[in-house]
Amino acid sequence: MGFADAYLLKAGLRESLIQTDPHSDLKIIVAIPANNESGLERCLDSLFMAATLLKQAAGSSVHAEVLILVNAAADAPSAILEQNLSTLSEAEDWIARHPHPFVDFHIWLDHSFEKKEAGVGTARKILMDEAARRFNRIGNDSGVIACFDADALVDPNYFRSLAAHFFAGENSESLEGCSIYFEHPLEGSLYPRAVYEAITQYELHLRYYLEALRSTTYPHAYHTVGSSFAVRASVYCLEGGMNRRKAGEDFYFIQKLAQRGQWSECNATRVIPSPRPSDRVPFGTGRAVKELLRDADSSGMIPALKTYHQDPFEILRRLFLRIDDIYADRFSMEELPEELPEVLSNFLDLQEFTGAMEEIRSNTSSTEAFRKRFWRWFSMFRIMKFLHHAREQGYPDVEVGVAAQGFLSLGKQHSNRDLLEIFRKRQGV
């Protein structure tokens, strides 16, 4: 019985999409959902270039596959369905003209999505299920499923770096997944200047938020960008596969897997997501850029993007430093220390914190075990709920440049671009 059989039988959304057997050295599969895309060939060109460095990667032969699902709801506007047909035809022609010894490209069209299931989560799940099925056919439970977007690009060492990260390092066998380093383009001729100004602010927000989150001592803080992560096939199946959310599917999926304790970062390569505006999902990069452009003044100047106030992160840090006291029952909500403000005590009351901690203490026999369950309870999602609570209780959002400048404790005023470069250096290699 294969490692993915039970999962696919219980939770797989489609039957097998590829009838031919995988290459025996298949180790990496890239999953790309495409909806209403017109630039897929640039994405494929980028991956094709990266495949040229796969020979003898990680000290052994490494083969890769790229799976593309051109998708839409059955009742999608005719313009979207027509664009998808054009995308499929152009990509099939591209694949026919680009045979490669180390990577195989596969593409399908699916316009059968019901309205309730149509979205990026369902498309990612279908592709990742097929990837698990491919690895299952050759008994490779350590195979890597990488998520990507149809409008993104990669550095030439993308495949080689993933192979080295998961198969060649001293502790690589224990790694279950990773967030991959990314950088949005900040200049160029493809988009108006305002788009690059907007994406600079949005990426600064993402990087400031990650650094602020890590400052609390929360141990599972990673970027959750849909085009920039990878997971072992076996772990994907063990955790029930990708969710089917229409937005935020990457956030929930990565957080669930990161809490297992073997998530990591691959900073040796780079994904280059698109900065373009979009309204296909209710939040995220494309929507944030679109809203900033929409709110530009008559001269074309976009407004300052707002992000979380820095103080609530510091408040959380003070609580998280008391985990051992909470386990030893030396932390009393009735005698809440002065260093933990009312905004936190009110939130903890709303979350029934005391009862939750009593339940966790009664079912753990060591500080280590308590910590593991504490972080499962005080997850990134609950942290976000606190940040939203604090926003309403006297800690309003602030301009992202102001927040980043304050977090870095810089005396001299820096531009958003300069601040972003500082964060990139902190979070990259």
Secondary structure as UniProt FT lines:
FT   TURN            3..4
FT   HELIX           5..11
FT   TURN            24..25
FT   STRAND          26..34
FT   HELIX           40..51
FT   TURN            52..53
FT   TURN            55..56
FT   HELIX           57..59
FT   STRAND          63..73
FT   TURN            74..75
FT   HELIX           78..97
FT   STRAND          103..113
FT   TURN            115..117
FT   HELIX           120..137
FT   TURN            138..139
FT   TURN            141..142
FT   STRAND          144..147
FT   TURN            150..151
FT   STRAND          153..154
FT   TURN            156..157
FT   HELIX           158..167
FT   TURN            170..171
FT   HELIX           172..174
FT   STRAND          177..182
FT   HELIX           193..215
FT   TURN            216..217
FT   TURN            219..220
FT   TURN            226..227
FT   STRAND          229..232
FT   HELIX           233..238
FT   TURN            239..240
FT   HELIX           249..258
FT   TURN            259..260
FT   STRAND          263..272
FT   HELIX           285..294
FT   TURN            298..299
FT   STRAND          306..307
FT   HELIX           311..320
FT   TURN            321..322
FT   HELIX           323..327
FT   TURN            328..329
FT   TURN            334..335
FT   TURN            338..339
FT   HELIX           342..350
FT   TURN            351..352
FT   HELIX           353..362
FT   HELIX           367..377
FT   HELIX           380..392
FT   TURN            393..394
FT   STRAND          398..399
FT   HELIX           400..408
FT   HELIX           416..427
//
